[in-house]
Amino acid sequence: MRSRIIVRDMTDEFPADAAAIVQRHIEDEHGYLSWLNTRVDAIERGRIVMTIPYDEKLTNTVSPPTIHGGIAATLIDTAGGIALRTMLDNPLSGGVATINLNVNYLRRASGDLTAVAEVVRAGGSVGVSTITVVSTDPKDDAEVARRQSPSTDWDDAVATGQGAYRLFRD
C-alpha cells in the first residue's frame, strides 16, 4: 500500500506531480530501495522525510537484534541526494551523484528508521545536505505521530550525516 506523502503549501512549492513520481520510483520501481520497503513520508523543495521500516532481514546477529548501520547510511545518502534533487529546475531529468558522505553513528537502532534531510546549499554544480535519522517503534502511537511531522532536533537520533553531491542540471 502506497504511503501518503505530505507536500507543504509553500510559494516555491515542490510540484505534487513530481513528488508522486519520486514516491512511486522509490517505493515501487527502485530495486534496492523498494526491497528495503523505503517510504516517502514528506517531500518539499529542499527537504524530504523517508522511512525504512524495521525488518528482521536488516538486523545484525545480536540479541536483541539491531538494525545494521549500512541501512542508516543508505537512508542518509538517499535522502540527502533526493532533497537536493528537489532544488533542480527539473528534478525529474536532472541528476545527483554522491561526492562525499559522512555518517556518524550515535546509538543502536531497533525499530523503523526515519530520515529528515535538509539542503544546506545547492550551488551550480555541487550541493550539500544534512540528515538526521531516528529509530521509532511502529507500535508506539506517539512515535508514529511524531514521524508524521518530524524535526531534526530529536534527542533520540541514531545517526546523523552530511553529504556532498554533484548536481547535473539540464
Secondary structure by P-SEA (a helix, b strand, c coil): cbbbbbbccccccccaaaaaaaaaaaccccaaaaaaccccccccccbbbbbbccccccccccccccccaaaaaaaaaaaaaaaaaaaccccccccccccbbbbbbccccccbbbbbbbbccccccbbbbbbbbbbbccccaaaaaaaaccccccccccccbbbbbbbbcc
